[in-house]
Amino acid sequence: MAVPISPTVQPEGDGVAGPTARGSEFAELLRRVKAAGLLRRRRGYYLTKIAVTGVLMAAGWAGFVALGESWWQLAVAAFLAVVFTQLGFIGHDAGHRQIFTSRWANDVVGLVHGNLAIGLSYGWWVDKHNRHHAHPNTEDKDPDIDIGALAFTARQAGAKRSRVTRFIARRQRYLFLPLLLLEAVQLHVSSVQSLTRRGVRNRVREALLLSLHIAGYLSAVLLVLSPVKAAVFIVVQQALFGLYLGCAFAPNHKGMPMLAADDRTGFLRRQVLTSRNVRGNWFVDVALGGLNYQIEHHLFPSMPRPNLRRAQPLVRAFCRQHGLGYCETGLLRSYAQALHHLHDVGGLLRAPAV
């Protein structure tokens, strides 16, 4: 059910500019973060990350060609699914301008990693993701909870009309992970659809790079593998790519408070109370692309990924000082909370009609 997070919160504004007003709680936190140097670019880190991931991508495709006609190619498909996701994380950081100060340089990185390398429209994704950041878990405003097959609020559950969507929503706790196997396909389709519409920034450039990806990907697979093995390779690689992407993003907000469309909660509290951090070591940081520090990321989207871990103690202490809930849990527990929320919402459709 969509409800205000706190009835006592005073509005601080509904955009990026509002929370930075002098004297606001967020402005105080921002001053502390800047003083600690946590918004400074980490070019060395990103250049190393881009180089290593690029080498892994090249090694994956080189191994694919060397292995030839073999069912062992499914192991390569799994490897490339992981690499594709890691490339997606770099595109995500470029979209938030974490890598370079100039928009142009970040866009180049985003277009190469998104459109050319993994076949996703960078411009479409940035627009969608920015709307999510502005209104996380907010009905009618957050595109990440506007998913036709699923229901995240009571109103969304009640709006399901077809037998198929009602069937899925009733059992969404169990179908959520299987549906993520289709996530990459959905992203590819949405990317192509977005480029058929006028008004898209860099439309021609994006379409060209996306076409090069599709042509190169399909040509490589069909030239090396027989049609049957090629089809299986594509299905496995894309399914695992979608599953990995979905599992990286799902712990961040699913199962956290949902907001009504007219909610006026201020920026600081809206971002903190609708986000969840995931505890872990360096491996979790790498596996989730830094998205396990979701609270810090939502408060400071342009903060370079390696600085998020350093910002966490500062943000956690600030939240404690201001009596603001700071949600942090283990990875498996985060999935359990997300699935439990889906089960509760789906229960509204399982209940017998009165």
Secondary structure as GFF3:
##gff-version 3
##sequence-region A 1 354
A	DSSP	three_ten_helix	18	20	.	.	.	ID=ss1
A	DSSP	alpha_helix	25	35	.	.	.	ID=ss2
A	DSSP	alpha_helix	43	67	.	.	.	ID=ss3
A	DSSP	alpha_helix	73	95	.	.	.	ID=ss4
A	DSSP	alpha_helix	103	111	.	.	.	ID=ss5
A	DSSP	pi_helix	112	118	.	.	.	ID=ss6
A	DSSP	alpha_helix	122	134	.	.	.	ID=ss7
A	DSSP	three_ten_helix	143	145	.	.	.	ID=ss8
A	DSSP	alpha_helix	154	158	.	.	.	ID=ss9
A	DSSP	alpha_helix	163	170	.	.	.	ID=ss10
A	DSSP	alpha_helix	172	180	.	.	.	ID=ss11
A	DSSP	alpha_helix	183	195	.	.	.	ID=ss12
A	DSSP	alpha_helix	203	224	.	.	.	ID=ss13
A	DSSP	alpha_helix	227	253	.	.	.	ID=ss14
A	DSSP	alpha_helix	267	273	.	.	.	ID=ss15
A	DSSP	beta_strand	277	278	.	.	.	ID=ss16
A	DSSP	alpha_helix	282	287	.	.	.	ID=ss17
A	DSSP	alpha_helix	294	299	.	.	.	ID=ss18
A	DSSP	alpha_helix	305	321	.	.	.	ID=ss19
A	DSSP	beta_strand	328	329	.	.	.	ID=ss20
A	DSSP	alpha_helix	331	350	.	.	.	ID=ss21
###
